[in-house]
Amino acid sequence: MLDVERWALDVSPFFFPFPLPMKRKRLIVMGFMGSCPIAGVIWQHIHYIVGLQKLGHDVFYIEDSARLPYNPETMEVNNEFDYAAKILEDLATEFDFKRRWSFCARYLPGNPTVGLPLKRIRELYREADAILNVCGTQEFNEDLLTSDRILYIESDPGLEQIKVDQRVRATIKYLRRHHALFTFGENVGTKDFPVPTHNLKWFPTRQPIVTDLWKTSRRPLPPAVFTSVANWSTSGLKDIEWRGEKYLWSKSREFLRFVAAPKKSGEPFELATDIKDDRTRTKFKRNGWRFRAPQDLSADYRLYRDYIRRSKGEFTVAKDQYVRLNTGWFSDRSGCYLAAGRPVIIQETGFTKIFGKHDGLFAFNSLGEIAEAVKRISADYSRQSRGARKIAQEFFEAEKVLHSLLERAGI
């Protein structure tokens, strides 16, 4: 693990207006957008691929996993990977990584692949200057372990740090096998984050956003409202107890805490989610919420982008873990809203210390702060829209974020 300086948190993380030139590197982005091809996941990965391309690097995308893939058209998880292959081929054509991708089904005998063959995958693992383990979900295999330049990029802070504090050996061993550890929890390793890091060096980062992919000159139409997209039923997947308290990996409890936000703000909010419980849905509707079915948005990354662009802005909460642990996490989806020039009202996780207070971005801890944010956005929408876009370009532009990441990893 390299012992290089932490990303300064009290100022803009970049000391130059545009990334300085870097020597061209051969880089592999590893992730799961083929095996879990929902829109938000796809955009997370595409921003890494395109951002690294824009920096002039030689970029490959590889999925090499024993996880069974999900097909959003049939809503099934099984060992077939036809849909994964098709979506990756389509994305490679659109975003210029044709003949630079592979899907290896490690869950089947013989490790069948589509795209680049397994022999080429093995060569790339040995040749690559760095391998980006996006979202930190890549399991190791003996082929991948020929590389000592794997970068762990954690998008869900809190859970792994707690496991380390609880001396979970498998977690510690897995993390230590990486060349460098990065986290969206920009407070991790500082006095503002309560979980000890036990000499593991965590570098703060955030979701890179290729802002040009979200730019629109169209102002939202008058019926547009504040929206968001959420998976309602994630609690239980990564919930964890720490020092006598349970921390939930879910937004549902936080949305319920602020269910009165539309009524307090005087205008409707819309949530693309699937709440099964009738009582809960009724409670939301009585407080000024309306619902949109999320399935088509999840299955179509272009429709997902259009939905964000057509919104007035985003209102969203954060997962319980991110809030109560004061992680400094910021939503990758919210970054996309900002890049589209759509103001964001988002629950405070400690990120205000990092980004400061700007037009277009409002943190909240109370219903009153939500109502005030809606009022300010409505009073001068053009100003707030410009401010949102400016924040995306200053703090989330992919070239800046990824240049900084590679530089601090010593790549």
C-alpha positions as a Python dict, from the first residue, in 0.01 Angstrom:
ca = {
    (1, 'M'): (0, 0, 0),
    (2, 'L'): (140, 335, -99),
    (3, 'D'): (174, 597, 172),
    (4, 'V'): (100, 911, -28),
    (5, 'E'): (-70, 1228, 86),
    (6, 'R'): (-446, 1230, 144),
    (7, 'W'): (-670, 1431, -79),
    (8, 'A'): (-706, 1769, 93),
    (9, 'L'): (-1066, 1795, 213),
    (10, 'D'): (-1095, 2157, 315),
    (11, 'V'): (-1037, 2297, -32),
    (12, 'S'): (-1117, 2199, -389),
    (13, 'P'): (-937, 1866, -441),
    (14, 'F'): (-764, 1986, -755),
    (15, 'F'): (-490, 2245, -768),
    (16, 'F'): (-516, 2303, -1141),
    (17, 'P'): (-814, 2398, -1359),
    (18, 'F'): (-767, 2101, -1592),
    (19, 'P'): (-580, 1772, -1543),
    (20, 'L'): (-213, 1789, -1629),
    (21, 'P'): (-94, 1554, -1905),
    (22, 'M'): (-23, 1197, -1797),
    (23, 'K'): (176, 929, -1972),
    (24, 'R'): (-59, 697, -2160),
    (25, 'K'): (-140, 391, -1947),
    (26, 'R'): (-306, 58, -2015),
    (27, 'L'): (-597, 39, -1772),
    (28, 'I'): (-869, -215, -1697),
    (29, 'V'): (-1207, -118, -1554),
    (30, 'M'): (-1363, -416, -1376),
    (31, 'G'): (-1724, -413, -1267),
    (32, 'F'): (-2068, -564, -1310),
    (33, 'M'): (-2270, -361, -1561),
    (34, 'G'): (-2320, -669, -1780),
    (35, 'S'): (-2427, -901, -1500),
    (36, 'C'): (-2638, -629, -1332),
    (37, 'P'): (-2738, -409, -1628),
    (38, 'I'): (-2959, -159, -1450),
    (39, 'A'): (-2931, 200, -1563),
    (40, 'G'): (-2763, 352, -1259),
    (41, 'V'): (-2500, 77, -1253),
    (42, 'I'): (-2433, 117, -1626),
    (43, 'W'): (-2376, 490, -1593),
    (44, 'Q'): (-2145, 440, -1294),
    (45, 'H'): (-1915, 225, -1507),
    (46, 'I'): (-1944, 423, -1830),
    (47, 'H'): (-1818, 735, -1654),
    (48, 'Y'): (-1500, 551, -1556),
    (49, 'I'): (-1443, 411, -1906),
    (50, 'V'): (-1510, 735, -2094),
    (51, 'G'): (-1332, 951, -1836),
    (52, 'L'): (-1015, 744, -1864),
    (53, 'Q'): (-1042, 751, -2243),
    (54, 'K'): (-1063, 1131, -2233),
    (55, 'L'): (-739, 1134, -2035),
    (56, 'G'): (-578, 953, -2328),
    (57, 'H'): (-542, 609, -2170),
    (58, 'D'): (-575, 266, -2333),
    (59, 'V'): (-891, 141, -2160),
    (60, 'F'): (-1043, -209, -2140),
    (61, 'Y'): (-1359, -326, -1964),
    (62, 'I'): (-1365, -678, -1817),
    (63, 'E'): (-1622, -875, -1618),
    (64, 'D'): (-1470, -1191, -1474),
    (65, 'S'): (-1697, -1323, -1205),
    (66, 'A'): (-1863, -1629, -1056),
    (67, 'R'): (-2180, -1425, -991),
    (68, 'L'): (-2484, -1526, -1194),
    (69, 'P'): (-2609, -1246, -1424),
    (70, 'Y'): (-2944, -1068, -1402),
    (71, 'N'): (-3164, -1014, -1707),
    (72, 'P'): (-3385, -704, -1660),
    (73, 'E'): (-3615, -806, -1947),
    (74, 'T'): (-3710, -1138, -1789),
    (75, 'M'): (-3626, -1023, -1432),
    (76, 'E'): (-3444, -1353, -1380),
    (77, 'V'): (-3105, -1447, -1239),
    (78, 'N'): (-2958, -1757, -1405),
    (79, 'N'): (-2645, -1886, -1577),
    (80, 'E'): (-2732, -1751, -1922),
    (81, 'F'): (-2528, -1450, -2033),
    (82, 'D'): (-2679, -1365, -2373),
    (83, 'Y'): (-2830, -1041, -2242),
    (84, 'A'): (-2505, -943, -2068),
    (85, 'A'): (-2313, -999, -2392),
    (86, 'K'): (-2561, -796, -2596),
    (87, 'I'): (-2569, -496, -2361),
    (88, 'L'): (-2189, -490, -2335),
    (89, 'E'): (-2154, -505, -2712),
    (90, 'D'): (-2406, -220, -2753),
    (91, 'L'): (-2231, -8, -2490),
    (92, 'A'): (-1891, -77, -2643),
    (93, 'T'): (-2018, 46, -2979),
    (94, 'E'): (-2175, 362, -2835),
    (95, 'F'): (-1889, 453, -2600),
    (96, 'D'): (-1593, 350, -2814),
    (97, 'F'): (-1451, 41, -2647),
    (98, 'K'): (-1531, -211, -2920),
    (99, 'R'): (-1295, -510, -2917),
    (100, 'R'): (-1181, -391, -2573),
    (101, 'W'): (-1425, -576, -2352),
    (102, 'S'): (-1490, -926, -2224),
    (103, 'F'): (-1740, -1116, -2013),
    (104, 'C'): (-1600, -1432, -1851),
    (105, 'A'): (-1856, -1665, -1692),
    (106, 'R'): (-1644, -1807, -1407),
    (107, 'Y'): (-1956, -1982, -1277),
    (108, 'L'): (-1955, -2227, -1571),
    (109, 'P'): (-1710, -2511, -1647),
    (110, 'G'): (-1432, -2399, -1878),
    (111, 'N'): (-1486, -2028, -1799),
    (112, 'P'): (-1660, -1943, -2130),
    (113, 'T'): (-1615, -1586, -2252),
    (114, 'V'): (-1765, -1342, -2500),
    (115, 'G'): (-1570, -1050, -2636),
    (116, 'L'): (-1198, -1090, -2577),
    (117, 'P'): (-1092, -1452, -2512),
    (118, 'L'): (-967, -1574, -2175),
    (119, 'K'): (-611, -1592, -2306),
    (120, 'R'): (-619, -1220, -2382),
    (121, 'I'): (-776, -1143, -2043),
    (122, 'R'): (-484, -1316, -1873),
    (123, 'E'): (-238, -1116, -2081),
    (124, 'L'): (-411, -792, -1992),
    (125, 'Y'): (-402, -870, -1621),
    (126, 'R'): (-24, -908, -1647),
    (127, 'E'): (27, -603, -1873),
    (128, 'A'): (-209, -347, -1716),
    (129, 'D'): (-65, -47, -1536),
    (130, 'A'): (-371, -54, -1311),
    (131, 'I'): (-696, -246, -1266),
    (132, 'L'): (-986, -47, -1122),
    (133, 'N'): (-1212, -259, -901),
    (134, 'V'): (-1519, -38, -937),
    (135, 'C'): (-1757, -56, -638),
    (136, 'G'): (-1516, -303, -477),
    (137, 'T'): (-1720, -606, -584),
    (138, 'Q'): (-1462, -801, -787),
    (139, 'E'): (-1374, -1135, -635),
    (140, 'F'): (-1019, -1258, -683),
    (141, 'N'): (-912, -1555, -892),
    (142, 'E'): (-564, -1686, -967),
    (143, 'D'): (-556, -1516, -1308),
    (144, 'L'): (-640, -1173, -1165),
    (145, 'L'): (-393, -1216, -880),
    (146, 'T'): (-103, -1204, -1125),
    (147, 'S'): (-150, -826, -1096),
    (148, 'D'): (-26, -623, -800),
    (149, 'R'): (-184, -300, -930),
    (150, 'I'): (-550, -350, -836),
    (151, 'L'): (-723, -38, -703),
    (152, 'Y'): (-1019, -82, -469),
    (153, 'I'): (-1290, 180, -531),
    (154, 'E'): (-1558, 166, -265),
    (155, 'S'): (-1894, 329, -338),
    (156, 'D'): (-2068, 221, -14),
    (157, 'P'): (-1864, 348, 281),
    (158, 'G'): (-1903, 228, 636),
    (159, 'L'): (-1962, -143, 603),
    (160, 'E'): (-1609, -256, 523),
    (161, 'Q'): (-1457, -21, 781),
    (162, 'I'): (-1684, -173, 1047),
    (163, 'K'): (-1585, -525, 940),
    (164, 'V'): (-1220, -430, 974),
    (165, 'D'): (-1287, -290, 1323),
    (166, 'Q'): (-1460, -620, 1405),
    (167, 'R'): (-1150, -809, 1288),
    (168, 'V'): (-1325, -993, 1003),
    (169, 'R'): (-1023, -1173, 858),
    (170, 'A'): (-1165, -1229, 508),
    (171, 'T'): (-1236, -857, 471),
    (172, 'I'): (-894, -751, 596),
    (173, 'K'): (-719, -1002, 370),
    (174, 'Y'): (-921, -892, 68),
    (175, 'L'): (-859, -522, 123),
    (176, 'R'): (-487, -566, 190),
    (177, 'R'): (-446, -747, -141),
    (178, 'H'): (-516, -418, -324),
    (179, 'H'): (-250, -170, -430),
    (180, 'A'): (-452, 124, -293),
    (181, 'L'): (-791, 177, -128),
    (182, 'F'): (-1032, 451, -236),
    (183, 'T'): (-1372, 533, -90),
    (184, 'F'): (-1670, 759, -163),
    (185, 'G'): (-1674, 816, 213),
    (186, 'E'): (-1462, 1128, 199),
    (187, 'N'): (-1459, 1156, 579),
    (188, 'V'): (-1323, 803, 628),
    (189, 'G'): (-992, 815, 812),
    (190, 'T'): (-1058, 1162, 955),
    (191, 'K'): (-1174, 1271, 1301),
    (192, 'D'): (-1524, 1321, 1157),
    (193, 'F'): (-1568, 947, 1093),
    (194, 'P'): (-1620, 736, 1407),
    (195, 'V'): (-1497, 396, 1287),
    (196, 'P'): (-1124, 325, 1340),
    (197, 'T'): (-937, 238, 1020),
    (198, 'H'): (-663, 30, 1188),
    (199, 'N'): (-371, 152, 976),
    (200, 'L'): (-546, 89, 646),
    (201, 'K'): (-484, 394, 430),
    (202, 'W'): (-809, 513, 269),
    (203, 'F'): (-802, 779, -2),
    (204, 'P'): (-1116, 984, -61),
    (205, 'T'): (-1266, 989, -407),
    (206, 'R'): (-1610, 1037, -562),
    (207, 'Q'): (-1811, 924, -860),
    (208, 'P'): (-1656, 1062, -1180),
    (209, 'I'): (-1915, 1220, -1411),
    (210, 'V'): (-1855, 1288, -1780),
    (211, 'T'): (-2062, 1605, -1766),
    (212, 'D'): (-2094, 1638, -2144),
    (213, 'L'): (-2299, 1317, -2148),
    (214, 'W'): (-2566, 1490, -1936),
    (215, 'K'): (-2560, 1843, -2073),
    (216, 'T'): (-2891, 1975, -2201),
    (217, 'S'): (-2998, 2319, -2315),
    (218, 'R'): (-3364, 2245, -2243),
    (219, 'R'): (-3523, 2396, -1937),
    (220, 'P'): (-3765, 2153, -1769),
    (221, 'L'): (-4128, 2202, -1870),
    (222, 'P'): (-4362, 2371, -1617),
    (223, 'P'): (-4518, 2041, -1494),
    (224, 'A'): (-4171, 1912, -1397),
    (225, 'V'): (-4119, 1826, -1029),
    (226, 'F'): (-3840, 1713, -798),
    (227, 'T'): (-3777, 1344, -859),
    (228, 'S'): (-3549, 1058, -762),
    (229, 'V'): (-3500, 690, -833),
    (230, 'A'): (-3464, 446, -543),
    (231, 'N'): (-3458, 78, -463),
    (232, 'W'): (-3694, 54, -168),
    (233, 'S'): (-3616, -293, -38),
    (234, 'T'): (-3238, -308, 18),
    (235, 'S'): (-3243, -325, 398),
    (236, 'G'): (-3110, -658, 518),
    (237, 'L'): (-2859, -697, 235),
    (238, 'K'): (-2575, -513, 406),
    (239, 'D'): (-2717, -412, 744),
    (240, 'I'): (-2460, -441, 1023),
    (241, 'E'): (-2437, -402, 1400),
    (242, 'W'): (-2154, -201, 1549),
    (243, 'R'): (-2097, -111, 1912),
    (244, 'G'): (-2452, -197, 2013),
    (245, 'E'): (-2632, -19, 1730),
    (246, 'K'): (-2770, -143, 1401),
    (247, 'Y'): (-2686, 47, 1083),
    (248, 'L'): (-2914, -5, 784),
    (249, 'W'): (-2808, -25, 420),
    (250, 'S'): (-3135, 130, 307),
    (251, 'K'): (-3296, 462, 224),
    (252, 'S'): (-3648, 353, 320),
    (253, 'R'): (-3627, 461, 686),
    (254, 'E'): (-3482, 799, 586),
    (255, 'F'): (-3756, 861, 328),
    (256, 'L'): (-4014, 782, 597),
    (257, 'R'): (-3848, 1032, 832),
    (258, 'F'): (-3901, 1305, 572),
    (259, 'V'): (-4228, 1181, 424),
    (260, 'A'): (-4390, 1523, 484),
    (261, 'A'): (-4133, 1704, 265),
    (262, 'P'): (-4366, 1775, -34),
    (263, 'K'): (-4650, 1897, 187),
    (264, 'K'): (-4410, 2117, 386),
    (265, 'S'): (-4260, 2254, 61),
    (266, 'G'): (-4592, 2322, -108),
    (267, 'E'): (-4533, 2119, -425),
    (268, 'P'): (-4539, 1751, -524),
    (269, 'F'): (-4235, 1524, -535),
    (270, 'E'): (-4206, 1210, -748),
    (271, 'L'): (-4027, 888, -658),
    (272, 'A'): (-3950, 612, -907),
    (273, 'T'): (-3962, 312, -677),
    (274, 'D'): (-4171, 9, -599),
    (275, 'I'): (-4322, 19, -250),
    (276, 'K'): (-4524, -299, -199),
    (277, 'D'): (-4689, -207, 131),
    (278, 'D'): (-5024, -31, 69),
    (279, 'R'): (-5019, 156, 400),
    (280, 'T'): (-4679, 301, 326),
    (281, 'R'): (-4779, 406, -27),
    (282, 'T'): (-5092, 572, 108),
    (283, 'K'): (-4890, 760, 368),
    (284, 'F'): (-4663, 897, 99),
    (285, 'K'): (-4950, 996, -129),
    (286, 'R'): (-5126, 1183, 153),
    (287, 'N'): (-4811, 1390, 196),
    (288, 'G'): (-4789, 1500, -167),
    (289, 'W'): (-4583, 1223, -323),
    (290, 'R'): (-4654, 1059, -652),
    (291, 'F'): (-4497, 739, -777),
    (292, 'R'): (-4356, 627, -1105),
    (293, 'A'): (-4290, 263, -1194),
    (294, 'P'): (-3911, 214, -1192),
    (295, 'Q'): (-3880, -98, -1406),
    (296, 'D'): (-3849, 68, -1748),
    (297, 'L'): (-3604, 328, -1613),
    (298, 'S'): (-3389, 57, -1463),
    (299, 'A'): (-3382, -143, -1786),
    (300, 'D'): (-3300, 148, -2021),
    (301, 'Y'): (-3002, 372, -1946),
    (302, 'R'): (-3110, 627, -2209),
    (303, 'L'): (-3460, 657, -2063),
    (304, 'Y'): (-3303, 695, -1720),
    (305, 'R'): (-3097, 989, -1845),
    (306, 'D'): (-3403, 1146, -2008),
    (307, 'Y'): (-3596, 1115, -1682),
    (308, 'I'): (-3325, 1306, -1496),
    (309, 'R'): (-3301, 1573, -1764),
    (310, 'R'): (-3678, 1629, -1764),
    (311, 'S'): (-3694, 1670, -1387),
    (312, 'K'): (-3702, 2005, -1207),
    (313, 'G'): (-3432, 1870, -978),
    (314, 'E'): (-3368, 1590, -733),
    (315, 'F'): (-3490, 1542, -381),
    (316, 'T'): (-3333, 1242, -213),
    (317, 'V'): (-3220, 1098, 116),
    (318, 'A'): (-2910, 890, 196),
    (319, 'K'): (-2881, 543, 341),
    (320, 'D'): (-2888, 520, 719),
    (321, 'Q'): (-2524, 399, 730),
    (322, 'Y'): (-2397, 698, 535),
    (323, 'V'): (-2584, 948, 751),
    (324, 'R'): (-2525, 821, 1103),
    (325, 'L'): (-2158, 741, 1038),
    (326, 'N'): (-2105, 1090, 887),
    (327, 'T'): (-1922, 930, 595),
    (328, 'G'): (-1910, 1231, 362),
    (329, 'W'): (-2067, 1014, 88),
    (330, 'F'): (-2236, 1177, -210),
    (331, 'S'): (-2471, 1006, -454),
    (332, 'D'): (-2349, 916, -803),
    (333, 'R'): (-2707, 971, -925),
    (334, 'S'): (-2716, 1316, -768),
    (335, 'G'): (-2395, 1395, -955),
    (336, 'C'): (-2579, 1315, -1279),
    (337, 'Y'): (-2864, 1550, -1186),
    (338, 'L'): (-2609, 1825, -1120),
    (339, 'A'): (-2437, 1761, -1454),
    (340, 'A'): (-2774, 1799, -1628),
    (341, 'G'): (-2816, 2138, -1460),
    (342, 'R'): (-3082, 2006, -1224),
    (343, 'P'): (-3052, 2133, -864),
    (344, 'V'): (-3019, 1872, -590),
    (345, 'I'): (-3164, 1865, -239),
    (346, 'I'): (-2994, 1578, -56),
    (347, 'Q'): (-2964, 1461, 303),
    (348, 'E'): (-2647, 1568, 481),
    (349, 'T'): (-2382, 1298, 528),
    (350, 'G'): (-2094, 1527, 612),
    (351, 'F'): (-2028, 1623, 248),
    (352, 'T'): (-2094, 1994, 306),
    (353, 'K'): (-1755, 2023, 472),
    (354, 'I'): (-1600, 1904, 145),
    (355, 'F'): (-1807, 2084, -117),
    (356, 'G'): (-1909, 2391, 79),
    (357, 'K'): (-2238, 2566, 7),
    (358, 'H'): (-2317, 2659, -352),
    (359, 'D'): (-2609, 2748, -573),
    (360, 'G'): (-2765, 2431, -710),
    (361, 'L'): (-2684, 2201, -416),
    (362, 'F'): (-2867, 2198, -82),
    (363, 'A'): (-2798, 1968, 213),
    (364, 'F'): (-3067, 1912, 473),
    (365, 'N'): (-3119, 1770, 819),
    (366, 'S'): (-3476, 1895, 872),
    (367, 'L'): (-3808, 1950, 692),
    (368, 'G'): (-3763, 2325, 726),
    (369, 'E'): (-3434, 2312, 535),
    (370, 'I'): (-3602, 2114, 258),
    (371, 'A'): (-3881, 2371, 225),
    (372, 'E'): (-3631, 2656, 220),
    (373, 'A'): (-3427, 2485, -52),
    (374, 'V'): (-3737, 2435, -271),
    (375, 'K'): (-3826, 2802, -219),
    (376, 'R'): (-3481, 2924, -323),
    (377, 'I'): (-3467, 2700, -630),
    (378, 'S'): (-3812, 2810, -748),
    (379, 'A'): (-3735, 3177, -688),
    (380, 'D'): (-3445, 3181, -939),
    (381, 'Y'): (-3436, 2852, -1127),
    (382, 'S'): (-3192, 2968, -1396),
    (383, 'R'): (-2934, 3067, -1136),
    (384, 'Q'): (-2972, 2742, -943),
    (385, 'S'): (-2953, 2538, -1264),
    (386, 'R'): (-2629, 2709, -1366),
    (387, 'G'): (-2496, 2653, -1015),
    (388, 'A'): (-2576, 2282, -1031),
    (389, 'R'): (-2389, 2240, -1358),
    (390, 'K'): (-2093, 2437, -1223),
    (391, 'I'): (-2067, 2210, -916),
    (392, 'A'): (-2063, 1902, -1139),
    (393, 'Q'): (-1785, 2047, -1351),
    (394, 'E'): (-1579, 2164, -1054),
    (395, 'F'): (-1608, 1863, -824),
    (396, 'F'): (-1721, 1564, -1033),
    (397, 'E'): (-1575, 1607, -1383),
    (398, 'A'): (-1443, 1262, -1472),
    (399, 'E'): (-1106, 1377, -1602),
    (400, 'K'): (-1032, 1561, -1277),
    (401, 'V'): (-1152, 1285, -1045),
    (402, 'L'): (-974, 1006, -1232),
    (403, 'H'): (-649, 1198, -1286),
    (404, 'S'): (-638, 1258, -911),
    (405, 'L'): (-716, 893, -834),
    (406, 'L'): (-442, 757, -1057),
    (407, 'E'): (-190, 1013, -939),
    (408, 'R'): (-248, 939, -570),
    (409, 'A'): (-228, 564, -639),
    (410, 'G'): (113, 620, -793),
    (411, 'I'): (5, 496, -1135),
}
